[in-house]
Amino acid sequence: MNVSVAPSSIALSQARPITVAVLAMGGQGGGVLVDWIVALAERRGWFAQSTSVPGVAQRTGATIYYIEMIAPDASKPDRQPVLSLMPAPGKVDIVIGAELMEAGRAILRGLVSPDRTLLIGSSHRSLAVIEKTAPGDGTADASQVYEAANVAANRFIAFDMAEIADATGSVVSSVLFGALAGSGALPFTVEDFEETIRAAGVGVDASLRAFAAGRERAAAMLKQDPKIKPVAKPPLAKRFPRLEPIGHAGYDALVARARQLPPEVHGIAAAGLRRVVDFQDVAYGGEYLDRLEAMPREATGLLQAFAKHLAVAMAYDDVIRVADLKTRAGRFDRVRREVRADDDQVLAITEFFHPRIEEMAGLLPPRLGEKVERSERLARLVDRGRKLRTTAPLSFLLLYCAAGLRRFRRGTLRHAREMRHLDQWAQRVRKFAATDPALATALCEARRLVGGYSDTHSRGESKFDKVMLASERLAGRLDAAEWVQRLTKVALKDADGAELDGALRTVETLFEDA
């Protein structure tokens, strides 16, 4: 058997197999990657075995695949190895994470050890359910994974493999396979890897392109600094659009008004205008600027925070907005690209809805909506989960008509409530701005608590109201802004509100002691 061993490959004894763990989510091709690795070993006459423990769901748990492979004993050709069914902490040679946090979870499980393990991971993020449902920004800190990997792993390879997969028309598993080849961790040639892909016979050309790009990138990284660091995000100002006219008379007039604001606010104001005009119309964009222009201009930090959170508050998620987003042509094109459907393939999209009576009543005029909201019979009728296939004509027409109610939005119960709540917040911000700009800015940032749809929005708004009332009590204290920031941070991490209530009781004791 003619086997080419790379200089950096794992040192093997005849008695010890190579152990590989792969952590991947549904749809990332983890099973394909494992099949390739097993086929690669068997192609060179090795014994190989793979097992898997599936995750709970697509983004609540990743599948853990485990592979063991060992070369045959030439002196005892009839000898059959007994291979393990699951990885053991501290005894895994190669760990592959199809997403950055999966690499981090492998470290937490003890699968990565500094004296032995090569860790390969894609640096892109596919947010977990807990990150998406957290109030505010629940995104996990990627830098912590890099820090842990640089300590826990013997070698660490990480770069954005999803970006390479998209550029080459393939999937992440192909790039991971290339990174594995480029690492030199397995005693097989590049030709062995490529022939394994060809033998699979599915998407060969695209897979080979992604494989080559991943192999070259991994090999280049190993020649550089072994301490891999996360790629820095661009400065905040560069992520905002420019405040420029678009050729629409009404919108361009708003742009001219917005240019009278301090230059530091232009980027955020441009993003805010786009959002609220897309949500309703040009006149609604004028209301956005009316509220923004009413704020003092001396404290640009406060004005930036208010501009950002005002736009989010005005473009709230209601039934009309959800229906609009789900029936846009761009969404169907995006889903088709994400699932990599061919032009001749039929795409079916099923939407899962669970509207409450509050959402339905919110579409009606205020008096009628309040009456409907109090009906227990209607509540029982509405409070059921529903599935709508937006690629089917009738379901699409239903949502399209719901999106068309946008022209009547200003007369609905939901809009009246949102604007009343928004004006109460803006009034407090303006009042605090005159005496304590730091407190006013902290109250702007507290709007992060409000977001989402249905009961998620209700819970967040309830927490925000508690913080807003506490700000009234705290006004006049030198540490008022710090306390509002502290309460906001507690509320963002508090699912049921118990910790926030405890923090608010602490605030009350400040005045009792005084």
N, C-alpha and C positions, 0 to 999 in steps of 0.2 A: 504494500500500500504506500503510495507516494503522497505524503502529507507535508505541506509547507507550513512551518510554524513561525509566526511573527515574533520578533524579538521581545515584544512587550506582552506576549500571551501568558496565560496562567500556567504556573509551574505545576506539572501533573506527575502523580505517581500512578502506576498501573492499578493500584488498589483503590484510588479515590476518584469518584465521578466528578464532573463539572456540574455545578448546581446553578440554576437560573430561576429567578422569580420575576413574573410580569404582572403589573397592576394596571388594569385598563377599565374604562367605563364602556357601557354599551354603545355601539356604533363607532368605536375607535379602531376596530380591527384587531383587538387583542388575540382573539382566537386564530385569526389568519397568521399573525406574527408567530404565535406558538407553533402552529402547524409548519411554518417555514423552518423554524429552528430545529424541530424534530426531524423534518425531511432532510435538512442540511446534514445533520449528524448521521442519519441512516444512509445517505448518499455515499458517505465515506466508510460505510461498514460498521459504524458504531452502534451500540445499543442505546436506545433513547426512549424515554417515557414521559408523558405529560399528564397532569391532573389539574383540576380547577375547582375553586369554591366560588360560586356565583354571588354577586352582590344582591342587596335587597331590591334595588331599583336602579334606573338609569343614572340618577345623580344623588342617590342617598347611600350608595355603596358600590365600590368597584369590585370586579371579579379578580381574584388572585389566581394566577396560573403558576404552576410549578413544573419545572423540567429537570430531569437528571439524565445525563449522558455519560457513557464510558466506553473507551476503546476496548475491543476484544483482546483477550489474553492469547497471544500467539502460541505460547507454550502449552496452553490448555484450550484448544479450539472448541471443545464441547461444553466448556464451563459457561453457565448462564448467570448473570448478575441478578441480585435482588435489589431493586431500587425503591427509594422512599416515596411516599405519597404526598408529603407536605413539607414545606421548608421549616428548618429549625433555626432559631435565632443564633447568629454568630457563625453559621455554616453555609452561607449563600455566597457564591462567587460573583454572580452578576445579578443586579436588580435593575429592572427597566420600568419606569413610570411613564405612562402615556400622557400624563398631564402633571404639572408641577406639584400640586398638592398630593397626588398619588405617590410621588417620590418622597414627599414629606411623611406621609402615613407609613410608608415602608420603613422609614427611620424610626418612627414611634413604635412600630411592631417589633423592632429589634432585628430586622432582616439585614441591616447594613452595619458592617463592622470595619473599623479603620485598618485592620491588619490583613483584610482579605477582599473586601467587596468593591467592585466597580459599579458605580451608580450612574445610570443613563436616564435622563428625563427630558421631556419637552417642556420648555419654559412658558408655553402659552397657558391660559387659564380658561377652564370651563366651569363657571361658578356652580357650587353645590347649592342644594335647596336651602340649607341654613344660611348661606351667604345672601341669597336672593330675598328671603323672607325677613331678614333682620331689618329693623327700622334704621333709616339712614344708610350709610355705607357699611355693609357687613362684609366686605371683601377681606379675605384673610391676607395677612402680611407676607408677601412673597420673600422678602429679604430674610425672614427667619428661617425659611427652608434652605436658602443658600448658605447661611451661616452654619446651620446644623449639618448640611451635606458636606461642607468643607472640613468639618471636624469628624463626622461619623464615617465617611467613606474613604477608602484607600485612594480611589481616583473618582472624579466627578465630571461628567460631560452633560452640559445643558445648553440648549439653544431652542429657538422657536421653530419646532418641527411642523406645526400646523401651517405656518406661513409658507414653508417650503412645499408642503403637500398641496396647498392651494395653487401655488405657482406652477407646479409640475402636473397638476390635474390628477393627483393621486390621494392617498390617505396617510395618516400619521404612522401607521404600522410599517409602511414602506421606508419612511425616513428613519424610523427606529432600527429597522433591520440594517440600513446603511450605516447608522451610527455604531451599531454592534460590530459590523465588519471593520469600520475605520478605527475602532478601539484596539484591534489586534488581540482581543481577549480570547478568541477561539482559534484553535489550530487548524483553520481551514483557509483556503485561498479565496481571493475575490471572485474568481471564476466559479468556485463552488457555490458561493452565495447567489451569483447571477443565474447559474443554471437551475438553482432551486426555484427562483422566481419564474423562470421560463417554463419549468415543468408543471407549475400550478396552472398555467394556461389562462389566467383571468387578469385582464388589465395589464398585460405584460409590459408594454411600452411605457405607460405612465409610471408603473411601479419601478421600472429600471431607472427612469429619470430621477425619481424621488430617492431611490436607493443610492445612486451615484452622488447626488447633492448631499445627502446625509453622511455618506462615508467621507467625502472630502472635508466637510465641515468638522466632523469629529476628529479626523486625523490632524487637521490644522489646530484645533483647540488643544490637543494633547502636547503640541509643540510649544504652546504659549504658557502663561502663568497657570499653574495647576489650581490656584484658588479662583474658582469661577464666581463672578459677581453678577447681580441682576442688572439688566439693561435699564438705565435711568429713563424715566418718563420725560417728555418734552416739557418745558416750562408752561405754566398754566395759561399764560397769555397767548401762546402759540396754538392752543387747542380751541380758541374761540374764533368765530368767523369775523370777517372785516365788516365794518359799518359802511356799506356802499349801496348806492341805488341799484335797482334791478330792472328798471324800465317800466314799472307800474306806477302811475301817477300818485295814487293814494299811499302806497308803501314808501315811495321815494320821499314824499312829504314827511312821513314819520322819521325817515333816516335823517332828513335835514334838521328836524327838531332834536333828535337824539344827539346830533353832533354838537349841540350847545352844552351838553353835559361835560364834566371834566374828562379829559382824554383817557384817564385810567379806567373809566367806566365803559368806554366805547365797545370793547370786545364783549363784555357781559351783556350790555344793552342790545347789541346786535343779535346775540343768541336768544335773549329774552323776547325781542320783537318777533323773530322767526317763529318762536314757539307759540306765542299767544295768537299771532295772526293765523298760523296753521290750525290752531285750536278752534278759532271762531271766525274772525274777519278783520279787515283793516281798522274798522271803528273800535274794535276791541283792543287793537294795538295802540290806538290813541288813548284808551283808558289806562293802559299800562304806563304810558309816558306821563299821563296826568298824575298818577300816584307817585311815579319816580321823581318828577319835577317838584313835587310838594315837599320832598325831603331836603334837609339842609345839605349844602354842597361842600361845606368846609372839611368834613371828615370823609375822605374818599373811601377808606376801608369800610365804613358803615354803609356808604352809598353802593359799593360793590356787593356787599352781602345782601342788602335789601333788593337790589336789582335782580340778583340771582334767585332768591327765594320768593320774590313777588311773582316772577314768571311761572315758577312751579306751582304756586298757589292759584294763580289765575287759570292755568291749564290743568285743572284737576281731572281725575279719571272718573267719568260717568259712563252710563250705558251708551250714550251717543258716541263718546270718544272711543270706547272699546270696539263698538261696531264699525266705526270708521277705519280704525287701524287694521281690523281683520278683513276688510273688503278692499283694501287698496291693491292695485295691480302690482306694485313693487313688492308687496309681501309674498304674493304667489311666486314671483320670480326668485325672490330670496330663498324661499323654502325649497324650490326646485333645485337651486344651486347647492344648498346645504345638504340635501339628500342625494345629490349627484344623479338626478333623474335625466334620462336621455329625452330628446325631443319627441320620440315616438312612444314614450311611456306615459301611462295615465297616472296622474297625481291626485290623491284623495287626502284632504285635510279635515280631520274631525276636531271640532272645538268642544271643550268641556265647560259648561256654564253652571253656576249655582247662584242665581240672583236671589236677593232677599226682597221682601215687600218694600223696604226702604228704597231700593234701586228703582223699582217699578213706579212707586208713588212719586219719586223724584222727577219723573218725566212729565208730571201733570202740573197744572197751575197750582199755586200755593194752597188755596183753601181746599180745593178738591183733593190735592195730594195728601194733605194732613188728614182728611176724612178717610181716604183709602188706607192710609198707613195705620189707622186705628182698628181696621177690620181684621179680626182673628181668622175669619173664614177665608178671606182672600190671602192672608199670610200663609195658611196651610196649603192653599192651592199653588201659590207661587214658589214656596220654599221646597223645591225639588231639583235635583241635579238633572241637567239636560245635555244632550249631545247634538250638535249641529254640524253637518258636513258642509263647509263653506264652498266646496267645489261642486256641490249639487245645486241646481238652479233655484229650487224653492227656499232652501236654507240661506243661500247667498242673497236672494231677493229680500228675505225677512231682515237680515242684518243691514242690507243696503238701505232699506227704507228707514230702519232705526237710525242709521248714520245721517240720513237726510233730515232728521228732526233738528239738526244743528241750527237752522234758521229760527226755531222757536225756543232755543235754549234759554235766552234771557228771561223768558216768562215762566220758567219752571220752578218748582219748589226747591230742587237741589241747587240751582244757581242762586236763588235768593239767600239760602242758608250759607253757601260758600262765600258770597260777597259780604254778608253781614259779619261772618267770622273773620274774613280777611281785613275788613275795615276796623274791627276792634283791635286786631294785632297791629295794623299800620298806625293807628292812633296812639297806641302805647309806645311804639318805636319812636314816633315823632316827639312825644312828650319827654321820653328819656334822653333823646338826642340833644335837647337843649341844655341838660344839666350833667348827663353822664353818657357820653358817646360809647364808652366801652360796654355799659349795660345794654344800650340800644343795639349794639352789634351782636352781643351775646343772645339777645332775644330774637334777632334775625336768624342767627344760626340754629336756634331752637326749633325753627320751622322744619328742620330735617326730620322731626318726629312725625310729621303729617305726610302721608303718601299712600300709594297703593289704591286698592279698590275694595269695596264692600266692607266686611267687618275689619279687615286690616286697616283701612282708612279710619274707621270709627275708633279703634283702639289707639291708634297713633294720635288722633285729634284729642281724645280724652286726656292722654298724657301731656300733650302740649298745653291744653287748657290749664292743667294743674301747675305747670311750670310758669305759664304766663301770669296766673294769679299770684304765685310766689314772688314773681319779679316786682309786683306792686308792694308787697310787704318788705322786700329787700331794698327798694329804692331809697337812696340816701346814705346807705352804708358804703364805706370805702371798698369793701370786698363784694359788693353786690354782683358785679359781672362774673367774678370767680364762682360765686355760688350758683348762678344761673347756668354757667358752663358745667359745673359739677352735677347739677340736677339733670341737665340734658344728657350727659354721658351715662348717668345711672339709668335714665329712662330708655336710652337706646339699647342697653344690654338687658333690660328687664322685660321678660315676656308677659308676665301676669300683672305687673304694676306694684307688687308687694315691696320691692326694694325702693321704688320711687316714693311710695307712701312713707316708708321708714325715713328716707332722707328729708322729706317734707316735715315730718315731725321734729327732726333735728333742727330744721330752720325755725320752727315755732319756739323751740327752747332758747334760741338766740335772743328772742324778744322777751321771753319770760325771765331769763337771767338778767337782761338789761333793766 
